[in-house]
Amino acid sequence: MTSTRVLVLGGKAGIIRKAAALGYEVVHVQKPSAFDASVVEHCAQVLLVDYQDVPTVTALARALHEQRPFARVFTQTEAAQTVAGHLNDVLGLPGNSARTTRLLHDKSALRALLNEHGIGPVATLTGPTHEELRDFVKTHGAAVLKPTMGSGSLGVRVIASPDETDEAWSWREQFGLDAFLVEQRLVGDELSVETFSSGGRHTVVAVTGKETGGGTVELGHVVPAPLDDHDRDAVHATVLRLLDAVGLVDGPAHTELILTAEGPRVVESHSRRGGDRINELVRLVHGVDLEEATYRLAEDPDPLPAPTTDGAAAIRFLVAEPGTVTTVTGAADAASAPGVVDVDVQVEAGDTVHPLRWSEDRCGYVVTRAEDTPTAARLAAEAAARVTITTEPAGARDTSTLGELLGAVDEVLDPFAPATPAPATGS
């Protein structure tokens, strides 16, 4: 019997292994810079092609599909979502369209759609001038400046008062943030909602509580979020309206919100499962692996098992003072702490710790499980505190630009944007 053939864009070996474990014939397209040899045993073919090179990956997918059709195109990485939607349209495959994946990737387009439908309206301006930004902040008292595309809090800056506007504008220019928007600052508890859709029918699987410590980079998550019934119903209703508005058909979505005094307000949404090990927290508490359920769509139109609830789980991220790491201690102590199910310290002596510019600058994490939400969150914080990452100042202040940070992970924010010609060089 011929195996179901699927095309998978990007993703680490552990995610690809889940597709192979279902018995699929996996054709894996991966950026050469991200190749991991351990993925080979799980794939029928591994094609080292930049999946954000849209013309090349489109021609390749067409040729492979004509040779032997794919049942589905999958990706569980943010950088490939819009490409997967494009390929669904080009190949005539089921799944989310280019329109849907674009709306969930372009923050300006999503905000315009939400405001148009009256789904938690939020004041916003796309690409304001310096003077327009100053007036906007003065009107609203505070604001958030962010890229029109991206994730992981990259390039997000809070303008806490009108007095900070000029400094924020100067930072934007130095950071190289050219495609940007500004929104009124939302105040309240931060949440994300993890959903799964089948044939346009949406199921809320989990609501995740978040901790940022007053900044923009997330420092911790807990499942389930501490919500009363009224707020939970309002959050669910907001997310379901959003998913209908963007036309999400199949698979997971990760929608971030702030529970303001006026009700839930969407921050952003993505046509993928949440990052930051949220999928693991959801699996521990609700018995649902959203990554595996996504792959099952290739053979099952309704693959989501009924979610259950068993206690709570939390993650706390490790951070340190910027500089060069001199010592790391306490990992074993953290691993033996009450409730701990996983510890991952991702730096060692000699590594550089950057200021918290985005999620990639965190130093590792601790995952815990407990009988309830407050206990899981407390145990995660206590276990993380047992890990000490000592640094010494590295000297020069970090002045990395947006382009340099993206270049370090070999990504672009918009794979459909016209390529910028390389500067001419003299002979």
MIVEX-632018 format. One record per residue: x, y, z of N, C-alpha, C in turn; residue in three letters. Coordinates in pm, whole numbers. Atoms other than C-alpha are relative to their C-alpha. Example, Ala and Ser with C-alpha at 12.3 -4.5 7.8 and 13.67 -1.06 7.14 Angstrom:
89	-119	0	1230	-450	780	90	120	0	ALA
-82	-119	-6	1367	-106	714	-77	109	73	SER
END
This chain:
84	-118	0	0	0	0	88	125	0	MET
-79	-121	9	132	345	-92	-24	88	121	THR
10	-87	-116	206	572	203	-51	138	-41	SER
43	-138	21	44	913	235	123	89	-10	THR
-117	-84	28	290	1167	93	-29	143	42	ARG
19	-137	-48	329	1504	265	128	80	-21	VAL
-111	-94	14	549	1807	206	7	82	127	LEU
-16	-71	-126	687	1961	525	110	106	-17	VAL
-94	-112	11	853	2304	522	57	33	137	LEU
-65	-39	-124	1108	2373	795	-32	-94	115	GLY
27	79	-119	1090	2242	1148	121	-81	46	GLY
-110	77	-57	1330	2064	1381	-28	-150	-11	LYS
9	144	20	1396	1691	1373	-111	-64	82	ALA
103	58	-84	1161	1617	1662	-140	18	-57	GLY
130	-26	61	868	1772	1477	-17	-85	-126	ILE
6	83	120	950	1589	1153	-23	-146	38	ILE
14	138	-47	973	1263	1347	-146	-34	27	ARG
142	25	-29	607	1301	1449	-77	-33	-128	LYS
64	31	128	501	1301	1083	37	-140	-47	ALA
-46	132	43	712	996	1005	-61	-111	86	ALA
56	100	-91	576	812	1311	-143	-38	-37	ALA
136	30	44	230	830	1154	-2	-84	-127	LEU
-11	85	118	359	628	860	0	76	-131	GLY
1	-79	121	372	915	612	134	-8	-74	TYR
-121	-23	79	620	952	330	28	149	5	GLU
-27	-141	-26	780	1281	432	104	53	-98	VAL
-94	-76	81	939	1514	179	25	130	75	VAL
-33	-110	-91	1120	1774	388	84	105	-72	HIS
-75	-112	57	1230	2114	260	54	83	115	VAL
-64	-71	-112	1478	2284	491	109	94	-51	GLN
-109	-91	31	1708	2583	475	134	-71	26	LYS
-130	64	-23	2068	2462	435	61	39	135	PRO
-58	-45	-127	2165	2670	740	-61	-70	120	SER
69	64	-113	1917	2476	957	2	-151	-9	ALA
-1	145	18	1994	2124	835	53	-73	122	PHE
-38	87	-111	2014	1860	1108	2	-143	-55	ASP
-13	133	61	2145	1521	990	-92	-104	63	ALA
85	99	-65	1926	1339	1244	-140	-6	-61	SER
132	0	62	1620	1430	1035	-8	-101	-116	VAL
-2	80	123	1729	1212	742	-73	-133	16	VAL
60	131	-20	1612	882	890	-153	5	1	GLU
145	-13	-7	1256	1019	915	-62	42	-134	HIS
49	-59	124	1227	1139	554	29	-88	-121	CYS
-26	64	129	1189	993	207	95	85	-83	ALA
-89	-95	68	1359	1305	70	23	119	91	GLN
-33	-126	-67	1538	1599	228	58	93	-106	VAL
-41	-95	104	1573	1898	-1	50	127	67	LEU
-60	-117	-64	1812	2168	115	-20	122	-91	LEU
42	-117	77	1636	2469	-34	-58	101	98	VAL
58	-104	-85	1549	2800	129	-149	8	-29	ASP
144	0	24	1174	2761	170	-59	141	-5	TYR
47	-138	16	1146	3143	185	37	58	-137	GLN
-23	-36	140	1275	3158	-175	-122	-47	-77	ASP
132	42	49	921	3155	-311	3	-54	-143	VAL
0	56	136	988	3112	-687	63	-140	-8	PRO
-68	130	6	1230	2824	-630	-82	-109	67	THR
74	105	-71	1022	2636	-372	-133	-28	-70	VAL
124	23	75	709	2685	-585	25	-93	-118	THR
-33	86	114	873	2534	-893	32	-142	47	ALA
-36	131	-54	1013	2249	-683	-124	-77	45	LEU
121	67	-50	679	2173	-515	-89	-43	-115	ALA
80	36	118	498	2177	-851	54	-128	-66	ARG
-61	115	66	744	1932	-1002	-18	-128	81	ALA
15	117	-85	730	1696	-705	-146	-46	6	LEU
143	32	-7	350	1714	-689	-48	-66	-130	HIS
35	61	129	321	1631	-1060	54	-143	-9	GLU
-60	134	1	554	1334	-1013	-84	-98	82	GLN
87	79	-87	347	1199	-723	-65	95	100	ARG
66	-108	-75	86	1416	-552	19	-9	151	PRO
1	-13	-145	110	1537	-196	-145	2	49	PHE
131	-12	-63	-188	1495	33	-15	137	67	ALA
3	-127	-74	-95	1808	229	138	66	-6	ARG
-121	-76	-31	162	2080	271	-11	42	145	VAL
-1	-35	-141	254	2128	636	120	88	34	PHE
-113	-64	-67	467	2368	833	-43	34	141	THR
28	-36	-137	488	2426	1204	98	107	47	GLN
-91	-110	-32	732	2717	1186	-56	130	-56	THR
58	-130	38	633	3083	1165	52	47	-135	GLU
-62	-57	120	876	3170	885	-55	-58	-128	ALA
48	65	122	706	2930	641	-151	3	-14	ALA
147	5	5	337	2993	713	-56	56	-130	GLN
57	-61	121	270	3228	423	39	-79	-125	THR
-42	82	114	468	3005	186	-89	-124	-10	VAL
87	117	1	260	2702	289	-139	36	-54	ALA
128	-44	52	-61	2896	224	4	22	-150	GLY
-20	-21	144	70	2999	-116	5	-133	-74	HIS
-10	130	66	157	2639	-204	-134	-74	0	LEU
134	60	0	-189	2519	-98	-82	51	-117	ASN
74	-59	111	-339	2760	-350	54	-47	-134	ASP
-62	36	127	-89	2678	-625	-27	-146	-35	VAL
15	144	26	-122	2300	-587	-145	-47	12	LEU
139	38	-15	-495	2303	-515	-24	-97	113	GLY
8	93	-113	-450	2128	-181	-88	57	111	LEU
78	-49	-114	-673	2147	128	91	67	101	PRO
-77	-71	-100	-566	2367	415	-24	149	-10	GLY
19	-145	-7	-532	2736	488	56	68	-125	ASN
-34	-68	125	-514	2972	191	109	104	21	SER
-97	-110	-6	-258	3237	107	-61	122	67	ALA
65	-115	-63	-512	3501	212	1	-15	151	ARG
7	22	-144	-557	3346	556	137	9	65	THR
-132	-1	-62	-190	3288	627	63	139	-7	THR
-52	-137	10	-107	3640	504	-62	89	107	ARG
66	-80	-102	-367	3797	732	58	-27	139	LEU
-53	36	-131	-221	3609	1028	150	25	12	LEU
-142	-34	-4	132	3714	937	21	152	-2	HIS
-12	-145	18	70	4081	858	-83	69	108	ASP
69	-57	-114	-15	4266	1180	-89	118	-39	LYS
82	-112	45	-144	4574	998	-128	-49	-65	SER
117	53	69	-378	4370	779	-97	-64	100	ALA
86	64	-100	-506	4169	1075	-72	105	84	LEU
63	-104	-82	-569	4480	1285	-110	71	-78	ARG
102	-66	81	-756	4646	999	-124	-88	-11	ALA
113	91	11	-974	4336	958	-78	-6	131	LEU
66	7	-130	-1048	4312	1331	-79	127	27	LEU
70	-127	-23	-1137	4681	1352	-123	10	-91	ASN
112	-4	94	-1358	4649	1044	-117	-85	49	GLU
104	91	-48	-1548	4359	1203	-42	32	145	HIS
35	-35	-137	-1565	4526	1545	42	-104	102	GLY
-50	102	-92	-1365	4251	1710	107	64	88	ILE
-93	-66	-92	-1208	4438	2003	80	111	-65	GLY
-72	-107	73	-1120	4762	1818	116	57	81	PRO
-121	-59	-59	-773	4902	1886	49	109	-95	VAL
-50	-110	82	-648	5239	1762	139	-32	-53	ALA
-127	35	62	-358	5202	1521	31	92	-117	THR
-48	-68	120	-151	5372	1252	111	-84	-59	LEU
-108	72	68	67	5199	995	94	99	-66	THR
-101	-85	61	391	5369	896	-18	148	25	GLY
19	-143	-26	328	5702	1072	129	78	-17	PRO
-115	-89	-3	559	5999	1029	37	27	145	THR
-43	-36	-134	752	6126	1328	-106	84	70	HIS
100	-89	-59	492	6396	1385	-130	-76	28	GLU
121	79	-22	202	6152	1344	16	-94	120	GLU
-27	84	-117	363	5919	1598	-11	82	127	LEU
5	-87	-118	404	6207	1842	-145	32	37	ARG
141	-33	-26	37	6304	1803	-77	-122	51	ASP
69	123	-40	-78	5941	1838	28	-30	148	PHE
-36	30	-139	111	5890	2165	-61	103	93	VAL
60	-106	-82	-12	6224	2297	-149	-26	19	LYS
143	27	-8	-371	6124	2220	-31	-117	92	THR
29	124	-74	-350	5778	2376	80	-15	128	HIS
-77	3	-124	-98	5848	2652	116	-96	-2	GLY
-107	99	14	112	5544	2564	-29	-82	-126	ALA
17	75	124	166	5318	2265	102	-112	-8	ALA
-96	106	30	344	5014	2127	39	12	-145	VAL
-57	-5	135	571	5036	1824	46	-141	-35	LEU
-36	137	34	617	4709	1635	15	-16	-150	LYS
-7	30	143	712	4560	1297	-137	-45	-51	PRO
125	48	56	424	4487	1062	-3	-153	-9	THR
-8	146	2	546	4125	1052	105	-46	100	MET
-100	54	-92	741	3898	1283	-64	-63	122	GLY
47	66	-121	713	3707	1609	113	3	103	SER
-102	7	-104	900	3645	1933	36	133	61	GLY
-21	-135	-55	866	4012	2039	113	75	-69	SER
-110	-65	71	1129	4106	1780	-42	140	-45	LEU
23	-137	43	1141	4483	1733	-120	67	64	GLY
115	-60	-69	855	4554	1975	52	93	110	VAL
-46	-98	-99	901	4868	2184	-120	74	58	ARG
105	-73	-69	671	5023	2443	41	147	11	VAL
-18	-145	-21	637	5403	2442	-92	34	116	ILE
81	-10	-122	521	5458	2800	-63	137	19	ALA
54	-136	-15	459	5834	2771	43	83	-120	SER
-39	-86	112	475	6116	2516	147	43	6	PRO
-140	-43	-14	818	6210	2655	97	-100	-63	ASP
-88	103	56	959	5883	2514	-10	-13	-151	GLU
26	16	144	839	5936	2157	123	25	-85	THR
-116	-33	83	1147	6103	2014	110	-106	13	ASP
-100	105	-21	1378	5843	2168	-39	-128	-74	GLU
47	119	70	1162	5562	2027	16	16	-151	ALA
-16	-24	144	1170	5720	1681	147	-15	-41	TRP
-143	11	28	1547	5748	1693	44	-146	4	SER
-32	143	-9	1573	5385	1806	-49	-73	-124	TRP
56	66	118	1346	5275	1518	90	20	-121	ARG
-87	-27	113	1572	5443	1265	131	-76	11	GLU
-128	69	-19	1890	5297	1414	-16	-151	-12	GLN
25	143	3	1734	4950	1442	-33	-48	-141	PHE
34	36	138	1636	4958	1075	-141	-52	-15	GLY
139	43	4	1265	4911	1142	-76	94	-94	LEU
61	-85	102	1117	5049	820	-149	-28	-18	ASP
142	36	13	786	4858	792	-55	-20	141	ALA
41	3	-140	614	4932	1123	-139	61	16	PHE
127	-62	-37	291	5029	1294	7	40	146	LEU
11	-39	-140	192	5188	1622	-144	-24	43	VAL
133	26	-54	-102	5085	1840	-10	56	140	GLU
18	-43	-138	-252	5213	2160	47	-111	93	GLN
-49	100	-94	-96	5040	2456	-116	-62	75	ARG
105	74	-70	-323	4773	2602	51	-41	138	LEU
-39	30	-137	-317	4717	2978	-90	-109	55	VAL
76	109	-59	-422	4395	3146	79	-129	-2	GLY
-67	130	-2	-339	4029	3190	22	-50	-143	ASP
-33	51	133	-165	3872	2889	-29	-150	-6	GLU
43	138	19	-298	3544	2752	32	-43	-142	LEU
10	51	136	-278	3320	2452	-101	-113	-1	SER
101	103	15	-546	3088	2322	47	-98	-106	VAL
-46	105	90	-450	2757	2163	-123	-73	-54	GLU
118	58	62	-709	2633	1916	39	-101	-107	THR
-19	92	112	-749	2362	1655	-125	2	-83	PHE
113	-8	92	-969	2381	1348	-2	-118	-96	SER
19	108	98	-1111	2110	1123	-118	39	-88	SER
106	-38	92	-1310	2204	814	-70	128	38	GLY
57	-128	-39	-1361	2554	949	-71	-1	134	GLY
58	9	-135	-1491	2431	1288	114	12	101	ARG
-110	-35	-90	-1282	2569	1574	-25	-54	141	HIS
5	48	-138	-1209	2412	1913	105	72	83	THR
-97	-57	-95	-1049	2600	2201	54	-114	84	VAL
-64	110	-72	-801	2354	2346	53	48	135	VAL
-60	-49	-124	-630	2572	2609	10	152	-3	ALA
-32	-142	-16	-585	2923	2742	125	7	88	VAL
-131	-7	-65	-230	3010	2846	19	137	65	THR
-35	-125	-68	-136	3272	3105	146	33	-24	GLY
-136	-44	34	177	3479	3043	54	95	104	LYS
-72	-92	-89	436	3667	3247	111	66	-79	GLU
-104	-74	74	653	3939	3094	88	85	91	THR
-80	-83	-90	786	4115	3403	-4	147	-36	GLY
12	-141	38	666	4446	3261	67	34	-131	GLY
-65	-25	128	869	4409	2941	-83	-55	-115	GLY
71	53	117	779	4280	2595	33	-146	-28	THR
-40	139	22	960	3943	2603	-61	-87	109	VAL
68	87	-96	769	3658	2767	101	-76	85	GLU
-89	66	-95	937	3517	3078	-59	-129	55	LEU
61	122	-50	687	3246	3163	-140	-19	-54	GLY
136	35	40	365	3065	3069	-55	-101	99	HIS
65	102	-82	112	2860	3261	-131	-41	-67	VAL
123	58	54	-169	2631	3143	-66	-81	111	VAL
87	-102	60	-452	2677	3223	20	136	64	PRO
-6	-135	-54	-461	3054	3267	-104	17	111	ALA
96	-23	-109	-629	3176	3587	-110	97	-44	PRO
110	-83	49	-961	3304	3448	-131	-43	66	LEU
134	37	-44	-1313	3321	3584	-85	-31	-123	ASP
83	46	111	-1601	3192	3372	-36	113	-95	ASP
39	-113	84	-1704	3537	3245	112	38	-95	HIS
-114	-38	84	-1358	3628	3120	35	-111	-99	ASP
-31	112	90	-1301	3281	2975	-96	-2	-119	ARG
98	-2	109	-1623	3302	2775	28	113	-97	ASP
-28	-115	85	-1532	3648	2646	124	-24	-86	ALA
-123	30	73	-1182	3533	2546	-29	-101	-111	VAL
35	101	100	-1318	3225	2368	-76	63	-116	HIS
85	-59	105	-1578	3429	2179	81	90	-91	ALA
-84	-89	80	-1321	3685	2064	85	-79	-98	THR
-89	79	86	-1086	3420	1928	-78	-71	-109	VAL
80	70	101	-1358	3225	1750	-46	97	-109	LEU
37	-101	100	-1476	3545	1578	119	33	-89	ARG
-121	-27	78	-1118	3616	1471	25	-111	-102	LEU
-30	113	89	-1069	3269	1324	-99	-5	-116	LEU
98	-6	108	-1391	3299	1127	31	115	-96	ASP
-25	-118	83	-1296	3647	1004	117	-20	-96	ALA
-116	21	87	-959	3536	866	-17	-121	-90	VAL
26	116	85	-1105	3219	717	88	-119	29	GLY
-84	116	-33	-892	2967	905	-82	-127	-18	LEU
72	123	32	-989	2620	785	48	-116	87	VAL
-54	120	-65	-757	2360	935	121	33	85	ASP
-124	-1	-76	-495	2312	1201	-2	92	120	GLY
-8	-78	-123	-373	2495	1508	7	150	-28	PRO
-25	-144	1	-379	2865	1580	39	41	141	ALA
-53	-53	-126	-206	3062	1853	-32	148	0	HIS
46	-138	0	-378	3390	1938	34	65	133	THR
-40	-72	-120	-231	3637	2186	-96	115	26	GLU
94	-104	-37	-462	3870	2376	43	67	129	LEU
-11	-66	-129	-469	4120	2659	-141	20	53	ILE
131	-12	-61	-764	4111	2895	-11	138	65	LEU
8	-138	-46	-830	4484	2931	-128	22	80	THR
122	-34	-73	-1092	4660	3142	-121	6	-92	ALA
108	-5	99	-1297	4692	2821	-28	-136	-61	GLU
18	133	55	-1269	4322	2746	124	-48	-73	GLY
-119	53	68	-1030	4100	2548	32	79	-126	PRO
-48	-65	121	-820	4267	2280	112	-85	-59	ARG
-100	83	67	-619	4068	2026	129	80	-19	VAL
-131	-58	30	-247	4143	2005	46	-47	-137	VAL
-35	59	130	-166	3905	1718	-48	-145	0	GLU
40	140	11	-252	3558	1589	84	-66	-108	SER
-86	75	90	-68	3284	1402	-66	-133	-37	HIS
57	128	47	-170	2979	1195	96	-114	30	SER
-92	104	-47	51	2744	1397	-24	-20	149	ARG
9	16	-144	78	2602	1747	93	102	66	ARG
-84	-96	-70	232	2830	2009	141	-50	16	GLY
-138	34	-27	606	2840	2052	25	-5	150	GLY
-36	-7	-143	793	2854	2384	-42	-123	79	ASP
38	127	-66	708	2488	2464	-146	-1	45	ARG
142	-1	-37	338	2578	2495	-66	-131	-41	ILE
58	128	40	255	2263	2300	23	-107	105	ASN
-29	98	-104	423	2061	2573	-87	23	123	GLU
88	-30	-113	227	2241	2847	-142	-48	-28	LEU
135	44	38	-97	2174	2658	-10	-152	5	VAL
2	147	-2	-6	1806	2618	-4	-53	143	ARG
-4	46	-139	74	1768	2988	-134	17	69	LEU
124	-32	-73	-252	1927	3103	-124	-54	-70	VAL
123	31	73	-505	1856	2828	9	-127	-86	HIS
-13	126	71	-367	1539	2670	-6	12	-151	GLY
8	-24	143	-352	1693	2323	137	46	-51	VAL
-123	-42	68	-41	1713	2104	-42	68	-130	ASP
48	-75	116	-127	1989	1857	88	-21	-123	LEU
-88	29	113	176	1909	1640	-42	-130	-69	GLU
41	128	57	69	1548	1594	-138	11	-64	GLU
135	-16	55	-297	1644	1541	5	70	-135	ALA
-15	-70	127	-186	1880	1264	35	-97	-112	THR
-40	97	102	-13	1601	1073	-111	-99	-32	TYR
107	98	22	-311	1369	1118	-104	51	-100	ARG
94	-54	97	-512	1605	895	20	-59	-140	LEU
-26	58	132	-348	1433	596	-89	-122	-27	ALA
83	120	18	-568	1127	657	-134	7	74	GLU
119	-7	-84	-832	1234	909	-53	142	0	ASP
51	-137	4	-1057	1537	856	-34	58	137	PRO
33	-46	-135	-1130	1557	1230	90	-71	100	ASP
-98	80	-73	-813	1444	1408	19	36	147	PRO
-26	-47	-136	-838	1628	1740	-67	-90	102	LEU
63	75	-108	-891	1404	2043	-70	95	96	PRO
72	-86	-94	-1132	1538	2304	95	44	112	ALA
-90	-46	-107	-927	1760	2540	-55	-36	138	PRO
34	24	-141	-927	1664	2907	75	105	82	THR
-76	-93	-85	-791	1860	3204	52	-76	121	THR
-63	68	-112	-542	1723	3456	106	92	59	ASP
-95	-88	-69	-379	1980	3685	42	118	-84	GLY
-54	-119	67	-156	2256	3549	148	-23	-30	ALA
-142	7	35	186	2302	3388	48	141	-30	ALA
-56	-133	19	418	2600	3366	142	-9	-53	ALA
-138	-14	44	740	2712	3204	52	135	48	ILE
-66	-125	-38	982	2973	3335	132	6	-75	ARG
-121	-14	81	1259	3105	3113	115	55	83	PHE
-121	-43	-69	1614	3159	3231	56	124	-69	LEU
-60	-123	53	1765	3504	3188	123	34	84	VAL
-123	-40	-70	2093	3665	3288	37	140	-43	ALA
-51	-132	37	2271	3997	3283	78	-10	-131	GLU
-76	3	126	2411	4081	2938	150	-6	26	PRO
-145	11	-12	2775	3990	2891	46	-138	-42	GLY
-57	131	31	3001	3688	2855	-20	-94	118	THR
27	95	-107	2901	3380	3054	132	-51	58	VAL
-119	53	-68	3162	3282	3313	-29	-134	66	THR
37	127	-63	2980	3010	3508	-150	-21	-9	THR
141	39	-7	2651	2821	3506	-11	-106	109	VAL
16	96	-110	2544	2644	3825	-148	-19	31	THR
134	23	-53	2232	2490	3974	-95	-77	-89	GLY
92	72	90	2089	2299	3678	-47	-131	63	ALA
37	127	-62	2097	1966	3861	-90	23	121	ALA
83	-35	-115	1951	2131	4170	-142	33	-46	ASP
131	-35	53	1667	2273	3960	-74	-125	-47	ALA
63	121	52	1601	1935	3799	-59	-87	112	ALA
49	81	-113	1549	1779	4144	-105	73	83	SER
97	-79	-77	1313	2053	4264	-141	-56	-18	ALA
137	53	7	946	1970	4334	-71	40	-129	PRO
83	-27	116	726	1941	4026	72	14	-131	GLY
-75	-26	124	1005	1980	3770	-4	-122	-91	VAL
0	108	99	968	1774	3452	106	21	-108	VAL
-103	-24	102	1232	1940	3233	79	125	35	ASP
-90	-115	-14	1532	2172	3262	90	3	-122	VAL
-87	-14	117	1721	2304	2961	74	131	10	ASP
-86	-119	-4	2010	2546	3010	72	10	-134	VAL
-46	-10	138	2110	2676	2667	125	86	-18	GLN
-126	-73	9	2427	2871	2751	104	-69	86	VAL
-110	52	-79	2767	2775	2884	110	104	2	GLU
-111	-95	-13	3093	2948	2978	54	37	-138	ALA
-52	-50	127	3215	3165	2692	-107	53	-93	GLY
109	-49	84	2873	3227	2538	-31	146	34	ASP
41	-138	-21	2735	3578	2500	-148	6	32	THR
139	-28	-34	2414	3683	2672	-31	142	-46	VAL
40	-131	51	2242	3969	2492	-109	60	88	HIS
119	-57	-64	1992	4217	2634	-124	-69	-55	PRO
123	68	44	1636	4085	2609	-67	79	-112	LEU
57	-67	116	1559	4206	2258	-115	-79	-59	ARG
107	87	48	1343	3904	2162	18	-136	63	TRP
0	130	-68	1273	3546	2261	131	-76	-14	SER
-125	72	24	1599	3419	2112	109	36	101	GLU
-103	-44	-94	1792	3606	2384	-13	-64	138	ASP
12	70	-128	1664	3390	2671	101	-114	7	ARG
-112	93	-23	1905	3137	2821	-41	-144	29	CYS
45	135	-29	1692	2826	2870	-133	5	72	GLY
131	4	-65	1387	2714	3068	-9	-114	100	TYR
39	105	-94	1235	2504	3345	-149	-23	-19	VAL
141	36	13	904	2318	3303	-43	-76	125	VAL
52	67	-119	691	2211	3601	-143	-43	-22	THR
138	46	0	367	2029	3664	-48	-6	144	ARG
54	0	-136	137	2061	3966	-152	-17	-6	ALA
144	26	-5	-221	2020	4083	-84	119	-42	GLU
77	-117	39	-324	2378	4006	91	107	-58	ASP
-74	-104	71	-220	2690	3818	95	79	90	THR
-94	-76	-83	-75	2898	4106	120	-83	44	PRO
-111	84	-47	133	2605	4228	98	-29	-113	THR
-89	27	113	271	2519	3884	86	122	-32	ALA
-76	-122	29	372	2882	3823	103	29	109	ALA
-93	-24	-112	529	2913	4170	118	-96	-5	ARG
-108	99	4	727	2591	4137	97	28	-115	LEU
-88	-32	113	859	2697	3795	91	116	33	ALA
-82	-115	-37	978	3031	3930	105	-40	103	ALA
-96	42	-103	1140	2867	4233	110	-87	-58	GLU
-102	86	60	1317	2603	4025	93	80	-89	ALA
-84	-82	86	1439	2859	3772	99	83	82	ALA
-87	-81	-87	1582	3066	4059	120	-80	51	ALA
-114	81	-45	1811	2772	4147	113	-1	-104	ARG
-103	-6	104	1997	2817	3817	62	139	0	VAL
-72	-128	-2	2261	3089	3834	91	7	-121	THR
-85	-25	118	2415	3220	3512	76	129	26	ILE
-85	-115	-33	2704	3450	3594	68	51	-126	THR
-63	-61	117	2833	3693	3333	93	112	43	THR
-81	-121	-21	3095	3961	3306	-25	91	-119	GLU
31	-93	109	3039	4277	3100	84	-27	-123	PRO
-69	32	126	3126	4225	2735	61	124	-65	ALA
-60	-121	56	3221	4587	2672	-100	81	-79	GLY
81	-87	86	3048	4750	2376	-149	-31	16	ALA
144	14	-7	2673	4810	2395	-52	-62	-129	ARG
54	67	118	2465	4596	2160	-72	101	-89	ASP
64	-92	96	2365	4790	1847	-49	-77	-123	THR
44	82	112	2235	4504	1631	-125	60	-64	SER
117	-46	72	1985	4599	1363	-97	-116	-22	THR
98	103	31	1669	4414	1266	54	-97	-104	LEU
-54	85	105	1839	4286	953	107	-94	50	GLY
-107	85	-54	2136	4154	1148	-57	-112	87	GLU
61	103	-84	1916	3969	1401	-68	-106	-85	LEU
64	96	90	1714	3809	1121	104	-79	-78	LEU
-105	69	73	2029	3729	929	66	-109	82	GLY
-64	100	-86	2167	3542	1228	-81	-129	6	ALA
83	122	2	1872	3299	1208	-45	-33	-142	VAL
25	27	142	1860	3308	825	-149	8	-34	ASP
142	-19	30	1507	3448	796	-23	140	-55	GLU
52	-130	38	1323	3733	630	-142	8	53	VAL
135	-14	-54	997	3877	762	-106	-24	-108	LEU
98	14	107	822	3880	424	63	-66	-122	ASP
-63	69	114	930	3615	172	-57	43	-135	PRO
61	-44	125	698	3772	-88	38	142	-39	PHE
-46	-135	32	860	4116	-74	103	-6	-112	ALA
-103	-2	105	1069	4211	-378	139	-4	62	PRO
-138	11	-50	1433	4118	-327	72	133	-17	ALA
-80	-122	6	1663	4409	-250	129	-31	-75	THR
-122	29	74	1943	4421	-507	123	21	86	PRO
-127	-15	-72	2292	4373	-370	70	127	-47	ALA
-70	-121	40	2496	4694	-365	110	-29	-100	PRO
-106	17	101	2728	4739	-660	137	15	65	ALA
-135	-7	-53	3095	4684	-590	93	51	-110	THR
-96	-54	97	3382	4863	-755	96	-106	-50	GLY
-96	97	57	3629	4680	-980	138	27	54	SER
END
